Amino acid sequence: MPGKVDKSTQNSALQGISEQENFMIKVLFICHGNICRSPISEFILKDMVEKLGIADKFEIASAATSTEEIWGGKGNPIYPPAQEVLRAHGIGKTAYTDFSGKRARQVTRRDYEYYDYLLCADTANVRNVLHITGPDYQDKIHLLLDYAGRHGQSIADPWYTGRFDETYRDVCQGCEGFLEYLRQGDWL
């Protein structure tokens, strides 16, 4: 267990980190195919941070654990009903939240080193990410809903449920909880 750190020393160190020109919080959302839950998550968080005026502090992307939505090296676009739920909530109207060019891609071992947070939609995603990246020595891989106080809960896959509205609500709760976690840790 680490020793107790003086709050002013800790705040000073965090301030120094956050003042670095290239410091960004790098977030990778992950689901099975990267056409529903993870891109919905990516663009919801982009919308939230843009509205808060802190988009410059983030690098946000999404990926799949499988290659099912990648053909001949080219990923499929976001599933049309997922696009519809984003548009219904006004997401996609700015250059930062424009999802028209988003294509599925698979998570890589290198992503583990690059991103600060690998946020998964369900427990199968966590297992599959660990198979790809290896052990989570840096405690980077989490379920998104853990940040909403719903520890161990998965976001239902709307590909199967057809309930894109429920997925949208769950993702919003997770993203709001994640931002609160960052605020409480003095990262924002």
N, CA and C of each residue as an Amber inpcrd file, in Angstrom:
protein
   564
   0.8510000  -1.1830000   0.0000000   0.0000000   0.0000000   0.0000000
   0.8910000   1.2390000   0.0000000   0.6700000   2.1810000  -0.9120000
   1.5020000   3.3680000  -0.9610000   1.3330000   4.2190000   0.2840000
   2.3980000   4.9520000   0.6290000   2.3310000   5.8510000   1.7720000
   1.4140000   7.0260000   1.4870000   1.0360000   7.7360000   2.5400000
   0.1420000   8.8870000   2.3980000   0.8920000  10.0280000   1.7150000
   0.2650000  10.6170000   0.7230000   0.8700000  11.7020000  -0.0380000
   0.2370000  13.0170000   0.3870000   1.0800000  14.0040000   0.6450000
   0.5910000  15.3380000   0.9900000  -0.2440000  15.8630000  -0.1730000
  -1.4690000  16.3530000   0.1160000  -2.4070000  16.8040000  -0.9220000
  -1.8070000  17.9110000  -1.7820000  -1.0900000  18.8550000  -1.1860000
  -0.5290000  19.9510000  -1.9880000   0.5630000  19.4370000  -2.9210000
   1.3390000  18.4540000  -2.4660000   2.3670000  17.8590000  -3.3290000
   1.7100000  17.1100000  -4.4790000   0.6510000  16.3600000  -4.1510000
  -0.0660000  15.6080000  -5.1740000  -0.6850000  16.5600000  -6.1980000
  -1.3530000  17.6150000  -5.7310000  -1.9740000  18.5800000  -6.6490000
  -0.9290000  19.2650000  -7.5150000   0.2120000  19.5800000  -6.9310000
   1.2880000  20.2190000  -7.6830000   1.7910000  19.2950000  -8.7900000
   1.9560000  18.0120000  -8.4400000   2.4130000  17.0410000  -9.4370000
   1.3960000  16.8800000 -10.5510000   0.1170000  16.7730000 -10.1910000
  -0.9350000  16.6390000 -11.2080000  -1.0230000  17.8800000 -12.0740000
  -0.8650000  19.0540000 -11.4600000  -0.9120000  20.2860000 -12.2310000
   0.2280000  20.3160000 -13.2380000   1.4030000  19.8580000 -12.8030000
   2.5440000  19.8150000 -13.7150000   2.2980000  18.8870000 -14.8810000
   1.6650000  17.7420000 -14.5910000   1.3480000  16.7970000 -15.6570000
   0.3390000  17.4140000 -16.6120000  -0.7330000  18.0000000 -16.0620000
  -1.7960000  18.5090000 -16.9300000  -1.3590000  19.7310000 -17.7230000
  -0.3020000  20.3830000 -17.3070000   0.1770000  21.5470000 -18.0460000
   1.1000000  21.1690000 -19.1900000   1.5280000  19.9080000 -19.2300000
   2.3770000  19.4840000 -20.3280000   1.6160000  19.6570000 -21.6330000
   2.3020000  20.1690000 -22.6160000   1.6520000  20.4910000 -23.8860000
   0.9640000  19.2980000 -24.5330000   1.5530000  18.1260000 -24.4530000
   1.0120000  16.9620000 -25.1500000   0.2100000  16.0290000 -24.2610000
  -0.0670000  16.4070000 -23.0300000  -0.7990000  15.5220000 -22.1200000
  -2.2500000  15.3910000 -22.5620000  -2.6590000  14.1620000 -22.7450000
  -4.0460000  13.8730000 -23.0980000  -4.4750000  12.6130000 -22.3720000
  -5.7580000  12.5180000 -22.1010000  -6.3400000  11.3080000 -21.5450000
  -6.7910000  10.4790000 -22.7420000  -6.1720000   9.3200000 -22.9170000
  -6.4280000   8.4910000 -24.0880000  -7.3640000   7.3410000 -23.7110000
  -8.5250000   7.3210000 -24.3610000  -9.5830000   6.3600000 -24.0420000
  -9.9190000   5.5440000 -25.2850000  -9.9340000   4.2120000 -25.1170000
 -10.3410000   3.3160000 -26.1900000 -11.5370000   2.5040000 -25.7020000
 -12.6730000   2.6620000 -26.3720000 -13.8660000   1.8810000 -26.0680000
 -13.8280000   0.6020000 -26.8950000 -14.2660000  -0.5010000 -26.2880000
 -14.1470000  -1.7970000 -26.9550000 -15.4420000  -2.5940000 -26.8250000
 -15.8730000  -3.1800000 -27.9520000 -16.9730000  -4.1390000 -27.9590000
 -16.6120000  -5.2560000 -28.9330000 -17.5450000  -6.1180000 -29.2370000
 -17.2560000  -7.2790000 -30.0770000 -16.9060000  -6.8990000 -31.5170000
 -17.7550000  -6.1020000 -32.1710000 -17.5600000  -5.8400000 -33.5970000
 -17.1650000  -4.4330000 -33.9680000 -17.2450000  -3.4850000 -33.0300000
 -16.9310000  -2.0750000 -33.2610000 -17.8680000  -1.4330000 -34.2810000
 -19.1530000  -1.8690000 -34.2440000 -20.1500000  -1.2160000 -35.1010000
 -21.3610000  -0.7300000 -34.3000000 -21.4460000  -1.0940000 -33.0220000
 -22.5950000  -0.6670000 -32.1990000 -22.1350000  -0.0070000 -30.9050000
 -21.8750000  -0.8180000 -29.8740000 -21.6410000  -0.2710000 -28.5400000
 -20.3810000   0.5840000 -28.4260000 -19.2610000   0.1230000 -28.9580000
 -18.0380000   0.9210000 -28.7820000 -18.0570000   2.2170000 -29.5900000
 -18.5450000   2.2460000 -30.8360000 -18.6130000   3.5520000 -31.4920000
 -19.6780000   4.4620000 -30.8710000 -20.7780000   3.8900000 -30.3780000
 -21.7500000   4.7220000 -29.6580000 -21.0500000   5.3690000 -28.4670000
 -20.2710000   4.5900000 -27.7380000 -19.5320000   5.1050000 -26.5800000
 -18.5270000   6.1710000 -26.9900000 -17.7820000   5.8870000 -28.0470000
 -16.7810000   6.8440000 -28.5430000 -17.4170000   8.2030000 -28.8300000
 -18.5170000   8.1960000 -29.5430000 -19.0930000   9.4680000 -29.9710000
 -19.9370000  10.1330000 -28.8880000 -20.4710000   9.3670000 -27.9520000
 -21.1330000   9.9890000 -26.8000000 -20.0930000  10.7250000 -25.9600000
 -18.9640000  10.0760000 -25.6730000 -17.9470000  10.7580000 -24.8650000
 -17.3720000  11.9630000 -25.6140000 -17.1640000  11.8320000 -26.9120000
 -16.6940000  12.9850000 -27.6880000 -17.6840000  14.1440000 -27.5870000
 -18.9740000  13.8290000 -27.6830000 -20.0020000  14.8610000 -27.5710000
 -19.9600000  15.5080000 -26.1850000 -19.8350000  14.7060000 -25.1500000
 -19.8110000  15.2380000 -23.7840000 -18.6170000  16.1610000 -23.5480000
 -17.4280000  15.7100000 -23.9430000 -16.2370000  16.5290000 -23.6650000
 -16.2160000  17.7830000 -24.5380000 -16.7860000  17.6840000 -25.7380000
 -16.8670000  18.8720000 -26.5920000 -17.7870000  19.9100000 -25.9540000
 -18.9300000  19.4670000 -25.4610000 -19.8770000  20.3910000 -24.8190000
 -19.3080000  20.9900000 -23.5340000 -18.4270000  20.2500000 -22.8580000
 -17.7900000  20.7530000 -21.6390000 -16.5780000  21.6470000 -21.9400000
 -16.1870000  21.7040000 -23.2100000 -15.0400000  22.5270000 -23.5920000
 -13.6960000  21.9130000 -23.2280000 -13.6550000  20.5840000 -23.1000000
 -12.4090000  19.9210000 -22.7030000 -11.9650000  18.8670000 -23.7270000
 -12.4660000  18.9570000 -24.9420000 -12.1290000  17.9710000 -25.9730000
 -10.6260000  17.9190000 -26.2320000  -9.9440000  19.0470000 -26.0390000
  -8.5010000  19.0900000 -26.2870000  -7.7010000  18.2800000 -25.2720000
  -8.3400000  17.8230000 -24.2070000  -7.6670000  17.0170000 -23.1880000
  -7.8090000  15.5220000 -23.4490000  -8.5210000  15.1620000 -24.5020000
  -8.8460000  13.7610000 -24.7520000  -8.4570000  13.2980000 -26.1440000
  -8.1040000  12.0370000 -26.2140000  -8.0470000  11.2990000 -27.4710000
  -8.9720000  10.1090000 -27.2560000 -10.0150000  10.0060000 -28.0600000
 -11.0590000   9.0060000 -27.8600000 -11.2400000   8.2120000 -29.1500000
 -11.2370000   6.8890000 -29.0240000 -11.4070000   6.0150000 -30.1870000
 -12.1620000   4.7650000 -29.7470000 -12.3800000   3.8570000 -30.6830000
 -13.0410000   2.5870000 -30.3630000 -12.5000000   1.4820000 -31.2570000
 -12.6780000   0.2360000 -30.7840000 -12.1640000  -0.9210000 -31.5180000
 -12.9810000  -2.1570000 -31.1570000 -12.7400000  -3.2290000 -31.9020000
 -13.4230000  -4.5130000 -31.7230000 -12.4690000  -5.5470000 -31.1560000
 -13.0410000  -6.5660000 -30.5410000 -12.2220000  -7.7180000 -30.1540000
 -12.1740000  -8.7430000 -31.2860000 -13.1240000  -8.6990000 -32.2020000
 -13.1760000  -9.6710000 -33.3000000 -12.8510000  -8.9860000 -34.6300000
 -12.7550000  -9.8070000 -35.6530000 -12.5580000  -9.2800000 -37.0110000
 -13.8020000  -9.5010000 -37.8670000 -14.9260000  -9.8320000 -37.2260000
 -16.1490000 -10.1540000 -37.9660000 -16.6590000  -9.0070000 -38.8320000
 -16.3740000  -7.7810000 -38.4510000 -16.8490000  -6.6200000 -39.2060000
 -15.7410000  -5.9710000 -40.0300000 -14.6800000  -6.7450000 -40.2820000
 -13.5480000  -6.2490000 -41.0670000 -13.3450000  -7.2150000 -42.2280000
 -13.4610000  -6.6980000 -43.4340000 -13.3870000  -7.5290000 -44.6370000
 -12.3070000  -6.9860000 -45.5550000 -11.3670000  -7.8520000 -45.9340000
 -10.3160000  -7.4370000 -46.8480000  -9.5290000  -6.2530000 -46.3190000
  -9.3660000  -6.1990000 -45.0100000  -8.6060000  -5.1090000 -44.4020000
  -9.3920000  -3.8330000 -44.1770000 -10.6660000  -3.8140000 -44.5750000
 -11.4820000  -2.6110000 -44.4060000 -12.6510000  -2.9030000 -43.4750000
 -12.7930000  -2.0750000 -42.4390000 -13.8640000  -2.2660000 -41.4800000
 -15.1830000  -1.7150000 -41.9660000 -16.2490000  -2.3050000 -41.4870000
 -17.5900000  -1.8200000 -41.7950000 -17.8700000  -0.5210000 -41.0460000
 -18.7720000   0.2990000 -41.5660000 -19.1650000   1.5190000 -40.8550000
 -20.0390000   1.1830000 -39.6500000 -20.3420000   2.1820000 -38.8580000
 -21.2360000   2.0150000 -37.7210000 -22.5810000   1.4910000 -38.2320000
 -23.1330000   0.5200000 -37.5430000 -24.4010000  -0.0960000 -37.9060000
 -25.4840000   0.9920000 -37.9980000 -26.2930000   1.0000000 -39.0610000
 -27.2690000   2.0830000 -39.2520000 -28.1600000   2.4070000 -38.0430000
 -28.7310000   1.4240000 -37.3180000 -29.5250000   1.8060000 -36.1450000
 -28.6900000   2.5010000 -35.0520000 -27.4070000   2.1650000 -34.9590000
 -26.5250000   2.8530000 -34.0060000 -26.3110000   4.2970000 -34.4580000
 -26.1530000   4.4990000 -35.7590000 -26.0490000   5.8660000 -36.2890000
 -27.3190000   6.6500000 -35.9870000 -28.4540000   5.9900000 -36.1540000
 -29.7470000   6.6590000 -35.9220000 -29.8930000   7.1250000 -34.4800000
 -29.4810000   6.2850000 -33.5120000 -29.6290000   6.6900000 -32.1080000
 -28.6900000   7.8570000 -31.7920000 -27.5060000   7.8800000 -32.3850000
 -26.6060000   9.0140000 -32.1790000 -27.2160000  10.2940000 -32.7660000
 -27.7070000  10.2000000 -33.9890000 -28.3240000  11.3720000 -34.6400000
 -29.5490000  11.8670000 -33.8660000 -30.3340000  10.9380000 -33.3230000
 -31.5430000  11.3010000 -32.5720000 -31.2100000  12.1410000 -31.3410000
 -29.9660000  12.0310000 -30.8740000 -29.5210000  12.7990000 -29.7170000
 -28.5980000  13.9420000 -30.1200000 -28.6090000  14.2950000 -31.3970000
 -27.8520000  15.4470000 -31.8740000 -26.3640000  15.2140000 -32.0160000
 -25.9280000  13.9700000 -31.9920000 -24.4970000  13.6620000 -32.1080000
 -24.1500000  13.4020000 -33.5670000 -23.0600000  14.0070000 -34.0030000
 -22.5880000  13.8440000 -35.3750000 -22.6480000  15.1290000 -36.1740000
 -23.0800000  16.2120000 -35.5290000 -23.2670000  17.4790000 -36.2410000
 -22.0220000  18.3620000 -36.2750000 -21.0070000  18.0300000 -35.4830000
 -19.7890000  18.8430000 -35.4760000 -18.6520000  18.0450000 -36.1010000
 -17.5840000  18.7210000 -36.4540000 -16.4290000  18.0310000 -37.0290000
 -15.8760000  16.9970000 -36.0470000 -15.9070000  17.3160000 -34.7560000
 -15.3560000  16.4230000 -33.7330000 -16.2220000  15.1770000 -33.5340000
 -17.5340000  15.3150000 -33.6760000 -18.4270000  14.1700000 -33.4490000
 -18.9440000  13.5370000 -34.7450000 -18.4210000  13.9710000 -35.8830000
 -18.8360000  13.4100000 -37.1710000 -18.3640000  11.9590000 -37.2590000
 -19.2820000  11.0340000 -37.3160000 -18.9470000   9.6080000 -37.3330000
 -19.0410000   9.0020000 -38.7280000 -19.2270000   9.8180000 -39.7460000
 -19.4470000   9.2830000 -41.0940000 -18.2610000   8.4750000 -41.6200000
 -17.0650000   8.7670000 -41.1770000 -15.8920000   8.0340000 -41.6570000
 -15.4310000   6.9190000 -40.7340000 -16.1420000   6.7040000 -39.6460000
 -15.7450000   5.6770000 -38.6760000 -15.8850000   4.2910000 -39.2810000
 -14.8330000   3.4940000 -39.1630000 -14.8220000   2.1180000 -39.6510000
 -14.3340000   1.1960000 -38.5370000 -14.8660000  -0.0080000 -38.5160000
 -14.4650000  -0.9840000 -37.5060000 -12.9880000  -1.3080000 -37.6530000
 -12.3510000  -1.4930000 -36.5080000 -10.9740000  -1.9690000 -36.4720000
 -10.8140000  -2.8590000 -35.2490000  -9.8240000  -3.7220000 -35.2650000
  -9.6040000  -4.6280000 -34.1390000  -8.5730000  -4.0350000 -33.1850000
  -8.8070000  -4.2430000 -31.8960000  -7.8550000  -3.8210000 -30.8710000
  -6.5420000  -4.5870000 -31.0690000  -5.4330000  -3.9510000 -30.7170000
  -4.1110000  -4.5650000 -30.8710000  -3.3610000  -4.5460000 -29.5450000
  -2.3080000  -5.3230000 -29.4750000  -1.4440000  -5.3220000 -28.2920000
  -0.8580000  -3.9270000 -28.0760000  -0.5610000  -3.2400000 -29.1520000
   0.0090000  -1.8830000 -29.0590000  -0.9830000  -0.8910000 -28.4280000
  -2.2740000  -1.1100000 -28.6410000  -3.2880000  -0.2340000 -28.0360000
  -3.1600000  -0.2200000 -26.5150000  -2.7870000  -1.3520000 -25.9330000
  -2.6590000  -1.4150000 -24.4760000  -1.5890000  -0.4320000 -23.9960000
  -0.5080000  -0.3550000 -24.7020000   0.5650000   0.5700000 -24.3100000
   0.1760000   2.0210000 -24.5780000  -0.5680000   2.2620000 -25.6380000
  -0.8840000   3.6270000 -26.0620000  -1.9880000   4.2860000 -25.2260000
  -3.0640000   3.5620000 -24.9810000  -4.2340000   4.1490000 -24.3160000
  -4.1190000   4.0470000 -22.7950000  -4.6860000   5.0450000 -22.1140000
  -4.7190000   5.0650000 -20.6510000  -5.8600000   4.1970000 -20.1150000
  -6.9580000   4.1540000 -20.8470000  -8.1590000   3.4250000 -20.4290000
  -8.6760000   2.6160000 -21.6010000  -8.8920000   1.3220000 -21.3890000
  -9.5370000   0.4500000 -22.3650000 -10.8550000   0.0290000 -21.7220000
 -11.9440000   0.6440000 -22.1650000 -13.2440000   0.4950000 -21.5190000
 -14.1280000  -0.4230000 -22.3510000 -14.4740000  -1.5510000 -21.7560000
 -15.1930000  -2.6140000 -22.4590000 -16.6900000  -2.5800000 -22.1710000
 -17.4620000  -3.0140000 -23.1590000 -18.9150000  -3.0520000 -23.0360000
 -19.3890000  -4.2450000 -22.2030000 -18.6790000  -5.3780000 -22.2840000
 -19.1320000  -6.5490000 -21.5180000 -17.9550000  -7.4070000 -21.0790000
 -18.2660000  -8.3920000 -20.2410000 -17.2120000  -9.2220000 -19.6560000
 -16.5020000 -10.0840000 -20.7000000 -17.2090000 -10.5060000 -21.7320000
 -16.5530000 -11.2620000 -22.8130000 -15.5280000 -10.3830000 -23.5140000
 -15.8400000  -9.0910000 -23.6660000 -14.8750000  -8.1630000 -24.2700000
 -13.6040000  -8.0830000 -23.4310000 -13.7780000  -8.0240000 -22.1040000
 -12.6120000  -7.9640000 -21.2110000 -11.7360000  -9.1950000 -21.4300000
 -12.3410000 -10.3870000 -21.4060000 -11.5810000 -11.6310000 -21.6200000
 -10.8660000 -11.6070000 -22.9640000 -11.5860000 -11.2030000 -24.0150000
 -10.9880000 -11.2110000 -25.3470000  -9.8830000 -10.1710000 -25.5000000
 -10.0420000  -9.0130000 -24.8610000  -8.9710000  -8.0060000 -24.8930000
  -7.7260000  -8.5680000 -24.2190000  -7.9000000  -9.2410000 -23.0870000
  -6.7510000  -9.8200000 -22.3890000  -6.0470000 -10.8750000 -23.2400000
  -6.7970000 -11.6120000 -24.0550000  -6.1860000 -12.5880000 -24.9670000
  -5.3360000 -11.8750000 -26.0200000  -5.7630000 -10.7020000 -26.4220000
  -5.0450000  -9.9420000 -27.4540000  -3.8730000  -9.1700000 -26.8660000
  -4.0960000  -8.4890000 -25.7450000  -3.0770000  -7.5760000 -25.1990000
  -2.1550000  -8.2170000 -24.1760000  -2.5810000  -9.3340000 -23.5990000
  -1.8250000  -9.9150000 -22.5030000  -2.3410000  -9.3660000 -21.1780000
  -1.6860000  -9.7320000 -20.0720000  -2.1590000  -9.3390000 -18.7380000
  -2.2750000  -7.8210000 -18.5710000  -3.2230000  -7.4330000 -17.7350000
  -3.4870000  -6.0100000 -17.4700000  -2.6540000  -5.5420000 -16.2760000
  -1.3470000  -5.4340000 -16.4640000  -0.4340000  -5.0540000 -15.3910000
  -0.6220000  -3.6150000 -14.9230000  -1.1930000  -2.7740000 -15.7750000
  -1.3280000  -1.3600000 -15.4360000  -2.7590000  -0.9790000 -15.0580000
  -3.6390000  -1.9520000 -14.8760000  -5.0250000  -1.7250000 -14.4740000
  -5.7260000  -0.7320000 -15.4040000  -5.6280000  -0.9900000 -16.6900000
  -6.2180000  -0.1110000 -17.7020000  -7.5430000  -0.6310000 -18.2400000
  -7.8020000  -1.9220000 -18.1210000  -8.9580000  -2.5580000 -18.7490000
 -10.0960000  -2.6590000 -17.7360000 -11.2340000  -2.0260000 -18.0720000
 -12.3790000  -2.0000000 -17.1640000 -13.6730000  -2.1040000 -17.9610000
 -14.7420000  -2.4780000 -17.2740000 -16.0780000  -2.3780000 -17.8470000
 -16.5220000  -0.9260000 -17.7420000 -17.1230000  -0.3870000 -18.7800000
 -17.5840000   0.9950000 -18.7510000 -18.5790000   1.2250000 -17.6130000
 -19.4870000   0.2770000 -17.3990000 -20.5110000   0.4840000 -16.3730000
 -19.9650000   0.4420000 -14.9520000 -18.7260000  -0.0210000 -14.7610000
 -18.1120000   0.0660000 -13.4320000 -18.0600000   1.5190000 -12.9690000
 -17.8710000   2.4430000 -13.9000000 -17.7840000   3.8690000 -13.5650000
 -19.1540000   4.4660000 -13.2260000 -20.2070000   3.7420000 -13.5340000
 -21.5640000   4.1960000 -13.2030000 -22.0460000   3.5580000 -11.9020000
 -21.1400000   2.8900000 -11.1920000 -21.5230000   2.2140000  -9.9610000
 -22.2340000   0.8970000 -10.2020000 -22.1750000   0.4110000 -11.4170000
 -22.8370000  -0.8470000 -11.7810000 -21.7560000  -1.9080000 -12.0210000
 -20.9880000  -2.1720000 -10.9760000 -19.8140000  -3.0380000 -11.0590000
 -20.1640000  -4.4300000 -11.5700000 -19.3920000  -4.8480000 -12.5670000
 -19.5670000  -6.1720000 -13.1380000 -20.6920000  -6.2900000 -14.1480000
 -21.4370000  -5.2050000 -14.3680000 -22.5570000  -5.2680000 -15.3150000
 -22.0950000  -4.9550000 -16.7300000 -22.7180000  -5.6210000 -17.6760000
 -22.4130000  -5.4380000 -19.0910000 -23.4760000  -4.5730000 -19.7590000
 -23.0640000  -3.9210000 -20.8200000 -23.9940000  -3.1890000 -21.6760000
 -24.5290000  -4.2030000 -22.6880000 -25.8320000  -4.3890000 -22.7200000
 -26.4340000  -5.3580000 -23.6460000 -26.1180000  -4.9650000 -25.0870000
 -25.8740000  -5.9710000 -25.8940000 -25.5310000  -5.7420000 -27.2950000
 -26.8060000  -5.4990000 -28.1030000 -27.0010000  -4.2830000 -28.6140000
 -28.2310000  -3.9820000 -29.3480000 -28.3260000  -4.7010000 -30.6950000
 -27.2200000  -5.2550000 -31.1640000 -27.2600000  -6.0730000 -32.3780000
 -28.2400000  -7.2220000 -32.1660000 -28.2730000  -7.7340000 -30.9220000
 -29.1490000  -8.8480000 -30.5810000 -30.4590000  -8.3930000 -29.9450000
 -30.4070000  -7.3590000 -29.1070000 -31.6160000  -6.9300000 -28.3840000
 -32.4940000  -6.0060000 -29.2150000 -31.8700000  -5.2610000 -30.1400000
 -32.6000000  -4.2560000 -30.9080000 -32.9210000  -3.0150000 -30.0970000
 -32.4630000  -2.9320000 -28.8590000 -32.7860000  -1.8320000 -27.9500000
 -31.6420000  -0.8110000 -27.9230000 -31.4890000  -0.0820000 -29.0020000
 -30.4320000   0.9250000 -29.0970000 -30.6470000   2.0610000 -28.1040000
 -31.9130000   2.3280000 -27.7520000 -32.2140000   3.3560000 -26.7570000
 -31.6670000   2.9580000 -25.3880000 -31.7860000   1.6930000 -25.0150000
 -31.2370000   1.2140000 -23.7410000 -29.7210000   1.2600000 -23.7500000
 -29.1320000   0.8660000 -24.8590000 -27.6750000   0.9290000 -24.9780000
 -27.2080000   2.3700000 -24.8380000 -27.8940000   3.2910000 -25.4910000
 -27.5380000   4.7040000 -25.4040000 -27.5790000   5.1690000 -23.9410000
 -28.6350000   4.8330000 -23.2170000 -28.7640000   5.2400000 -21.8090000
 -27.6450000   4.6480000 -20.9510000 -27.3600000   3.3600000 -21.1480000
 -26.2860000   2.7230000 -20.3800000 -24.9350000   3.3850000 -20.6630000
 -24.6570000   3.6430000 -21.9310000 -23.3910000   4.2620000 -22.2970000
 -23.2930000   5.6620000 -21.6930000 -24.3810000   6.4260000 -21.7500000
 -24.3670000   7.7650000 -21.1290000 -24.0480000   7.6780000 -19.6550000
 -24.6680000   6.7360000 -18.9560000 -24.3810000   6.5700000 -17.5200000
 -22.9080000   6.2380000 -17.2990000 -22.3860000   5.3350000 -18.1080000
 -20.9770000   4.9680000 -17.9780000 -20.0470000   6.1270000 -18.2590000
 -20.3160000   6.8810000 -19.3130000 -19.4580000   8.0160000 -19.6750000
 -19.5450000   9.1360000 -18.6370000 -20.7450000   9.3940000 -18.1340000
 -20.8870000  10.4090000 -17.0790000 -20.1210000   9.9860000 -15.8300000
 -20.2080000   8.7190000 -15.4630000 -19.4670000   8.2040000 -14.3210000
 -17.9710000   8.2660000 -14.5380000 -17.5330000   7.9770000 -15.7560000
 -16.1040000   8.0410000 -16.0820000 -15.5900000   9.4750000 -15.9470000
 -16.3320000  10.4410000 -16.4600000 -15.9220000  11.8410000 -16.3300000
 -15.8860000  12.2610000 -14.8600000 -16.8440000  11.8000000 -14.0760000
 -16.8430000  12.1090000 -12.6380000 -15.6220000  11.4870000 -11.9630000
 -15.2840000  10.2750000 -12.3330000 -14.0800000   9.6130000 -11.8150000
 -12.8400000  10.4610000 -12.1110000 -12.7460000  10.9710000 -13.3370000
 -11.6000000  11.8190000 -13.7020000 -11.6000000  13.1210000 -12.9110000
 -12.7760000  13.7040000 -12.6920000 -12.8690000  14.9350000 -11.8890000
 -12.4080000  14.6790000 -10.4560000 -12.8850000  13.6050000  -9.8700000
 -12.5330000  13.2860000  -8.4880000 -11.0390000  12.9990000  -8.3500000
 -10.4170000  12.5100000  -9.4060000  -8.9810000  12.2510000  -9.3910000
  -8.1550000  13.4610000  -9.7850000  -8.8240000  14.6100000  -9.9100000
  -8.1730000  15.8770000 -10.2940000  -7.5180000  15.8290000 -11.6700000
  -8.0330000  14.9730000 -12.5600000  -7.5320000  14.9330000 -13.9340000
  -8.2480000  15.9460000 -14.8120000  -9.4060000  16.4220000 -14.3580000
 -10.1610000  17.4230000 -15.1250000 -10.3450000  18.6680000 -14.2860000
